[in-house]
Amino acid sequence: MTKNIEKKRGIFLTILLIYGALEAVLVFFSGIIYPIIGLLGSNAGKLTLLVSALEFIPLAAALYGMWKWKKWGIYSLIAYIAISILSTVVFDVVLKLYTGYAQYVILFDIIIAALWFWALYRKRAYFIQA
């Protein structure tokens, strides 16, 4: 017999999911819609579109998966955070497109990742393999 436990998200995980949804909207509009409208002719616009699409897809999948208590949602979140940090390093440090803010963006990504880890670690028993 399987034990049926009631799954409760809690306020902290719910706040992080709302934050993630707002971040997904921001990535979609600032990184996907805006370059299509005005900047697609430039190389920076094409790179921004590519990186934003690469960030948006795992973030949207992570939010949906975590809302449905799927373990792959956590893996999608890890992929999103890794892509976000890697793209910041490539854009800011290697290509020097947005100089001066890389260390703050990476630090913020690490802090947000730690908050996600803490929230998901407390609810790890609720996530099922699917």
ABEGO torsion letter per residue (X at the ends): XBBBBBBBAEAAAAAAAAAAAAAAAAAAAAAAAAAAAAAAABAAAAAAAAAAAAAAAAAAAAAAAAAAGBAAAAAAAAAAAAAAAAAAAAAAAAAGABBGAAAAAAAAAAAAAAAAAAAAAAAAAABBBX
